[in-house]
Structure formats: C-alpha cells, structure tokens
Amino acid sequence: MSIAELPIKIDRQKIAEFCRARGIRKLCLFGSVLRADFDPEHSDVDVLAEFEPGALKGVGFRYFGYGEEFAAILGRNVDFCSRLNQYIEASFRREAVPIYERA
C-alpha cells in the first residue's frame, strides 16, 4: 500500500515537522489502517516511531504526549509506540507503510 491509498489524510509537511522536532528518523503506520477492516469512524491508527540515537534522552514523561500531539495532526486517535512485541515485529516489517523517513 502507498500513502496515496491510505483511508486517512496525511499532511506530509506537518508530519515531517513533528518528526524533526522530536528526533524521529522514521515513522510508519501499521495495523488496521492498512486493511479493509479499518473503520474511518471508530478505528485508531497504529504508529511506530524510530528515533535517532539519543533523541529520547531527557524526554521523560513528555514521550507519552507524542501520541496525543500526533493524533491532533491526523485528526483521529493514535496508538503511538517506539517498540514492538517480538512476536508481531516480523509481520509489522512486512506490512508497514512509512509516512516519514529522514533523508
């Protein structure tokens, strides 16, 4: 799936600004937003952030606000994470759609 095929609106400029300000080197969508069972009215969006080395040093509890900040950009609820359970990581890597990657 490509960004153009996603069932949600992606503002690439705002997402890039969000990522640069927080030291995110890659941001991917996964889960139901990539499948036919996605419900635009009720489904949340699963997001995985890969941070630059050292980007989370000193962030503390502000990290937990990143999901809410990103949800405001997308206009919907977000499950924001930076690590995946080892049992789902392989399937994530096959299906994930990057929406930001540092050049």
SULTA-V409773 format. One record per backbone hydrogen bond with DSSP energy under -0.5 kcal/mol. CO is the residue of the C=O (numbers start at 1). NH is the residue of the N-H. E is the energy in kcal/mol with one decimal. If there is no record, write none. Layout:
co->CO nh->NH e->E
co->CO nh->NH e->E
//
This chain:
co->2 nh->5 e->-0.9
co->3 nh->6 e->-1.3
co->9 nh->11 e->-0.5
co->10 nh->12 e->-1.1
co->11 nh->15 e->-2.4
co->12 nh->16 e->-2.3
co->13 nh->17 e->-2.3
co->14 nh->18 e->-2.4
co->15 nh->19 e->-2.6
co->16 nh->20 e->-2.8
co->17 nh->21 e->-2.2
co->18 nh->22 e->-0.8
co->19 nh->22 e->-0.8
co->19 nh->23 e->-0.7
co->19 nh->24 e->-2.6
co->20 nh->23 e->-0.8
co->23 nh->25 e->-0.5
co->23 nh->52 e->-3.5
co->25 nh->102 e->-3.1
co->26 nh->50 e->-3.0
co->27 nh->99 e->-3.1
co->27 nh->100 e->-1.4
co->28 nh->48 e->-2.6
co->29 nh->97 e->-2.4
co->30 nh->33 e->-0.6
co->30 nh->46 e->-0.8
co->31 nh->34 e->-2.0
co->32 nh->35 e->-2.2
co->33 nh->7 e->-0.6
co->35 nh->38 e->-1.4
co->38 nh->40 e->-0.7
co->39 nh->42 e->-0.9
co->39 nh->43 e->-2.9
co->45 nh->79 e->-2.7
co->46 nh->30 e->-1.9
co->47 nh->81 e->-2.2
co->48 nh->28 e->-2.5
co->49 nh->51 e->-0.6
co->50 nh->25 e->-2.8
co->50 nh->26 e->-1.7
co->52 nh->55 e->-2.3
co->54 nh->57 e->-1.3
co->56 nh->59 e->-1.9
co->56 nh->60 e->-0.6
co->59 nh->62 e->-1.7
co->60 nh->63 e->-1.5
co->61 nh->64 e->-1.2
co->62 nh->65 e->-1.6
co->62 nh->66 e->-0.6
co->63 nh->66 e->-1.5
co->65 nh->69 e->-2.5
co->66 nh->70 e->-2.7
co->67 nh->71 e->-2.4
co->68 nh->72 e->-1.7
co->69 nh->73 e->-1.1
co->70 nh->74 e->-2.1
co->71 nh->75 e->-2.5
co->71 nh->76 e->-1.3
co->77 nh->45 e->-1.9
co->78 nh->80 e->-0.7
co->79 nh->47 e->-3.0
co->81 nh->49 e->-2.9
co->85 nh->88 e->-1.6
co->85 nh->89 e->-1.3
co->88 nh->92 e->-2.4
co->89 nh->93 e->-2.5
co->90 nh->94 e->-1.2
co->91 nh->95 e->-1.6
co->92 nh->96 e->-2.8
co->96 nh->98 e->-0.6
co->97 nh->29 e->-2.5
co->100 nh->27 e->-2.5
//
